Amino acid sequence: GAGVSQTPSNKVTEKGKYVELRCDPISGHTALYWYRQSLGQGPEFLIYFQGTGAADDSGLPNDRFFAVRPEGSVSTLKIQRTERGDSAVYLCASSLHAGLAGGPSYNEQFFGPGTRLTVL
Amino acid sequence: QKEVEQNSGPLSVPEGAIASLNCTYSDRGSQSFFWYRQYSGKSPELIMFIYSNGDKEDGRFTAQLNKASQYVSLLIRDSQPSDSATYLCAVRGSGTYKYIFGTGTRLKVLA
Protein backbone atom coordinates (compact mmCIF):
# COMPACT_ATOMS: atom_id res chain seq x y z
CA GLY A 1 0.00 0.00 0.00
CA ALA A 2 2.10 2.88 -1.24
CA GLY A 3 -0.70 5.41 -1.53
CA VAL A 4 -2.53 7.68 0.89
CA SER A 5 -5.21 5.83 2.80
CA GLN A 6 -8.24 7.24 4.58
CA THR A 7 -10.68 5.62 6.96
CA PRO A 8 -13.56 5.22 7.09
CA SER A 9 -14.53 5.47 3.44
CA ASN A 10 -18.05 6.41 4.46
CA LYS A 11 -19.39 7.83 7.69
CA VAL A 12 -23.02 8.51 8.47
CA THR A 13 -23.75 10.33 11.69
CA GLU A 14 -26.50 12.30 13.34
CA LYS A 15 -26.51 16.02 13.82
CA GLY A 16 -24.71 16.97 17.01
CA LYS A 17 -22.45 13.91 17.13
CA TYR A 18 -18.66 13.83 17.17
CA VAL A 19 -16.68 12.22 14.34
CA GLU A 20 -13.04 11.41 13.65
CA LEU A 21 -11.61 10.93 10.20
CA ARG A 22 -8.21 9.32 9.76
CA CYS A 23 -5.52 9.83 7.14
CA ASP A 24 -2.41 7.71 6.68
CA PRO A 25 -0.01 9.49 4.30
CA ILE A 26 2.59 8.02 2.00
CA SER A 27 5.59 6.88 4.03
CA GLY A 28 8.24 9.57 4.20
CA HIS A 29 5.94 12.41 3.22
CA THR A 30 6.34 15.23 5.69
CA ALA A 31 3.55 17.47 4.41
CA LEU A 32 -0.10 16.57 4.92
CA TYR A 33 -3.18 18.46 3.82
CA TRP A 34 -6.87 18.17 4.60
CA TYR A 35 -9.48 19.37 2.14
CA ARG A 36 -13.27 19.30 2.00
CA GLN A 37 -15.08 18.84 -1.29
CA SER A 38 -18.77 19.45 -1.78
CA LEU A 39 -20.68 18.31 -4.84
CA GLY A 40 -19.81 20.34 -7.91
CA GLN A 41 -17.01 22.20 -6.16
CA GLY A 42 -13.26 21.92 -6.08
CA PRO A 43 -11.44 20.82 -2.95
CA GLU A 44 -11.49 23.48 -0.25
CA PHE A 45 -8.33 23.82 1.84
CA LEU A 46 -8.78 23.15 5.55
CA ILE A 47 -5.39 22.67 7.19
CA TYR A 48 -1.79 21.87 6.38
CA PHE A 49 0.77 20.04 8.53
CA GLN A 50 4.52 20.10 8.12
CA GLY A 51 5.68 17.30 10.38
CA THR A 52 3.73 17.35 13.61
CA GLY A 53 2.77 20.99 13.58
CA ALA A 54 -0.15 22.68 11.88
CA ALA A 55 1.62 25.21 9.69
CA ASP A 56 -1.60 26.71 8.37
CA ASP A 57 -5.07 26.06 9.78
CA SER A 58 -6.71 29.10 8.24
CA GLY A 59 -9.15 26.97 6.26
CA LEU A 60 -10.84 25.36 9.25
CA PRO A 61 -14.37 26.79 9.13
CA ASN A 62 -14.87 27.18 12.89
CA ASP A 63 -13.77 25.84 16.25
CA ARG A 64 -15.79 22.65 15.85
CA PHE A 65 -13.05 21.44 13.52
CA PHE A 66 -9.68 20.34 14.80
CA ALA A 67 -6.88 18.19 13.40
CA VAL A 68 -3.84 16.53 14.90
CA ARG A 69 -0.76 14.73 13.67
CA PRO A 70 1.01 13.77 16.88
CA GLU A 71 3.85 11.69 15.44
CA GLY A 72 4.22 13.38 12.10
CA SER A 73 2.60 10.57 10.17
CA VAL A 74 -1.08 9.66 10.65
CA SER A 75 -3.47 12.57 11.02
CA THR A 76 -6.96 12.73 12.47
CA LEU A 77 -9.54 15.35 11.59
CA LYS A 78 -12.02 15.80 14.39
CA ILE A 79 -15.42 17.42 14.04
CA GLN A 80 -17.50 18.21 17.10
CA ARG A 81 -21.26 18.84 17.19
CA THR A 82 -21.65 17.95 13.54
CA GLU A 83 -24.09 19.92 11.43
CA ARG A 84 -25.83 18.96 8.20
CA GLY A 85 -23.69 21.51 6.38
CA ASP A 86 -20.59 19.48 7.29
CA SER A 87 -21.69 16.77 4.87
CA ALA A 88 -19.03 16.49 2.17
CA VAL A 89 -16.13 14.35 1.03
CA TYR A 90 -13.09 14.97 3.19
CA LEU A 91 -9.86 14.49 1.28
CA CYS A 92 -6.38 14.07 2.62
CA ALA A 93 -3.25 14.63 0.54
CA SER A 94 0.44 14.26 1.27
CA SER A 95 3.62 15.44 -0.36
CA LEU A 96 7.32 14.91 0.27
CA HIS A 97 7.69 18.43 1.52
CA ALA A 98 5.90 21.68 1.02
CA GLY A 99 8.64 24.17 1.69
CA LEU A 100 8.21 27.38 -0.21
CA ALA A 101 11.51 26.86 -1.96
CA GLY A 102 10.80 23.24 -2.75
CA GLY A 103 10.98 22.09 -6.31
CA PRO A 104 8.24 20.34 -8.25
CA SER A 105 8.92 16.88 -6.89
CA TYR A 106 8.57 18.12 -3.36
CA ASN A 107 5.32 19.91 -3.97
CA GLU A 108 3.38 17.20 -5.79
CA GLN A 109 0.38 16.22 -3.71
CA PHE A 110 -1.05 12.73 -3.73
CA PHE A 111 -4.66 12.43 -2.66
CA GLY A 112 -6.31 9.68 -0.69
CA PRO A 113 -9.66 8.19 -1.70
CA GLY A 114 -11.56 10.44 0.68
CA THR A 115 -14.11 9.94 3.44
CA ARG A 116 -17.70 10.69 2.54
CA LEU A 117 -19.33 12.23 5.61
CA THR A 118 -23.10 12.41 5.79
CA VAL A 119 -24.73 14.22 8.67
CA LEU A 120 -28.41 13.41 9.03
CA GLN B 1 -14.05 37.61 -7.58
CA LYS B 2 -13.08 34.01 -6.86
CA GLU B 3 -9.41 33.33 -6.31
CA VAL B 4 -9.29 30.65 -9.01
CA GLU B 5 -11.91 30.64 -11.73
CA GLN B 6 -12.81 27.97 -14.22
CA ASN B 7 -15.75 27.52 -16.54
CA SER B 8 -17.77 24.66 -15.08
CA GLY B 9 -18.72 23.34 -18.51
CA PRO B 10 -19.49 20.79 -19.68
CA LEU B 11 -17.03 21.18 -22.50
CA SER B 12 -17.84 18.67 -25.22
CA VAL B 13 -15.28 17.76 -27.87
CA PRO B 14 -15.26 14.95 -30.43
CA GLU B 15 -12.79 12.11 -30.08
CA GLY B 16 -9.43 13.01 -31.58
CA ALA B 17 -9.92 16.76 -31.18
CA ILE B 18 -7.97 19.17 -28.98
CA ALA B 19 -9.63 20.07 -25.70
CA SER B 20 -8.70 23.46 -24.26
CA LEU B 21 -9.30 24.10 -20.57
CA ASN B 22 -8.77 27.51 -19.03
CA CYS B 23 -8.17 28.91 -15.58
CA THR B 24 -7.63 32.43 -14.26
CA TYR B 25 -6.35 33.39 -10.83
CA SER B 26 -6.41 36.55 -8.78
CA ASP B 27 -3.19 36.41 -6.72
CA ARG B 28 -0.60 38.00 -8.95
CA GLY B 29 2.21 36.63 -6.77
CA SER B 30 1.19 33.00 -7.27
CA GLN B 31 4.12 30.74 -8.03
CA SER B 32 2.90 27.22 -8.69
CA PHE B 33 0.10 25.95 -10.88
CA PHE B 34 -1.34 22.47 -11.09
CA TRP B 35 -3.86 20.60 -13.19
CA TYR B 36 -5.69 17.65 -11.65
CA ARG B 37 -8.08 15.21 -13.24
CA GLN B 38 -10.96 13.89 -11.19
CA TYR B 39 -13.19 11.07 -12.34
CA SER B 40 -16.68 10.94 -10.86
CA GLY B 41 -16.57 9.51 -7.36
CA LYS B 42 -12.77 9.42 -7.28
CA SER B 43 -10.11 11.63 -5.80
CA PRO B 44 -8.07 14.12 -7.83
CA GLU B 45 -4.93 12.93 -9.56
CA LEU B 46 -2.15 15.22 -10.72
CA ILE B 47 -1.70 15.59 -14.47
CA MET B 48 0.77 18.43 -14.72
CA PHE B 49 2.36 21.28 -12.86
CA ILE B 50 3.94 24.40 -14.26
CA TYR B 51 6.04 27.06 -12.60
CA SER B 52 7.43 29.18 -15.43
CA ASN B 53 5.81 31.27 -18.12
CA GLY B 54 5.36 29.46 -21.41
CA ASP B 55 4.42 25.96 -22.41
CA LYS B 56 5.18 22.64 -20.80
CA GLU B 57 4.42 19.44 -22.68
CA ASP B 58 3.94 15.93 -21.34
CA GLY B 59 2.63 13.40 -23.82
CA ARG B 60 -0.79 14.51 -25.04
CA PHE B 61 -0.97 17.25 -22.42
CA THR B 62 0.37 20.80 -22.65
CA ALA B 63 0.13 23.31 -19.84
CA GLN B 64 0.45 26.99 -20.70
CA LEU B 65 1.15 29.73 -18.19
CA ASN B 66 0.95 33.49 -18.64
CA LYS B 67 1.65 35.21 -15.36
CA ALA B 68 1.14 38.70 -16.78
CA SER B 69 -2.42 37.78 -17.73
CA GLN B 70 -2.84 35.54 -14.67
CA TYR B 71 -3.96 32.75 -16.90
CA VAL B 72 -3.12 29.05 -17.07
CA SER B 73 -4.50 26.54 -19.53
CA LEU B 74 -4.39 22.85 -20.29
CA LEU B 75 -4.52 21.46 -23.80
CA ILE B 76 -5.33 17.81 -24.38
CA ARG B 77 -4.44 16.61 -27.86
CA ASP B 78 -6.07 13.61 -29.52
CA SER B 79 -8.80 13.57 -26.88
CA GLN B 80 -10.10 10.15 -25.92
CA PRO B 81 -13.39 9.15 -24.27
CA SER B 82 -11.29 8.08 -21.28
CA ASP B 83 -10.29 11.74 -20.85
CA SER B 84 -13.88 12.53 -19.88
CA ALA B 85 -13.60 13.82 -16.34
CA THR B 86 -13.54 17.03 -14.32
CA TYR B 87 -10.31 18.99 -14.62
CA LEU B 88 -9.31 21.03 -11.60
CA CYS B 89 -6.93 23.96 -11.69
CA ALA B 90 -5.02 24.57 -8.45
CA VAL B 91 -2.85 27.54 -7.57
CA ARG B 92 -0.41 27.92 -4.76
CA GLY B 93 -0.22 31.52 -3.69
CA SER B 94 2.82 33.57 -2.89
CA GLY B 95 4.30 32.98 0.55
CA THR B 96 1.74 30.35 1.44
CA TYR B 97 1.41 26.60 1.71
CA LYS B 98 -2.24 26.71 0.66
CA TYR B 99 -3.47 25.34 -2.62
CA ILE B 100 -6.58 27.05 -3.93
CA PHE B 101 -8.66 24.98 -6.31
CA GLY B 102 -11.10 26.12 -8.93
CA THR B 103 -14.52 24.52 -9.21
CA GLY B 104 -13.34 22.40 -12.13
CA THR B 105 -14.35 22.06 -15.77
CA ARG B 106 -16.26 18.98 -16.78
CA LEU B 107 -14.93 17.59 -20.06
CA LYS B 108 -16.90 15.19 -22.22
CA VAL B 109 -15.14 13.51 -25.12
CA LEU B 110 -17.67 12.14 -27.54
CA ALA B 111 -16.86 8.87 -29.30
Chai-1 contact restraints between the chains, C-beta under 6 A:
chainA,res_idxA,chainB,res_idxB,connection_type,confidence,min_distance_angstrom,max_distance_angstrom,comment,restraint_id
A,Q41,B,T103,contact,1.0,0.0,6.0,A-B,restraint_1
A,G42,B,L88,contact,1.0,0.0,6.0,A-B,restraint_2
A,G42,B,F101,contact,1.0,0.0,6.0,A-B,restraint_3
A,G42,B,G102,contact,1.0,0.0,6.0,A-B,restraint_4
A,G42,B,T103,contact,1.0,0.0,6.0,A-B,restraint_5
A,G42,B,G104,contact,1.0,0.0,6.0,A-B,restraint_6
A,P43,B,F101,contact,1.0,0.0,6.0,A-B,restraint_7
A,F45,B,K98,contact,1.0,0.0,6.0,A-B,restraint_8
A,Y48,B,Y97,contact,1.0,0.0,6.0,A-B,restraint_9
A,A55,B,Y97,contact,1.0,0.0,6.0,A-B,restraint_10
A,D56,B,Y97,contact,1.0,0.0,6.0,A-B,restraint_11
A,L91,B,S43,contact,1.0,0.0,6.0,A-B,restraint_12
A,A98,B,Y97,contact,1.0,0.0,6.0,A-B,restraint_13
A,P104,B,F49,contact,1.0,0.0,6.0,A-B,restraint_14
A,E108,B,L46,contact,1.0,0.0,6.0,A-B,restraint_15
A,F111,B,S43,contact,1.0,0.0,6.0,A-B,restraint_16
A,F111,B,P44,contact,1.0,0.0,6.0,A-B,restraint_17
A,P113,B,S43,contact,1.0,0.0,6.0,A-B,restraint_18
A,G114,B,S43,contact,1.0,0.0,6.0,A-B,restraint_19
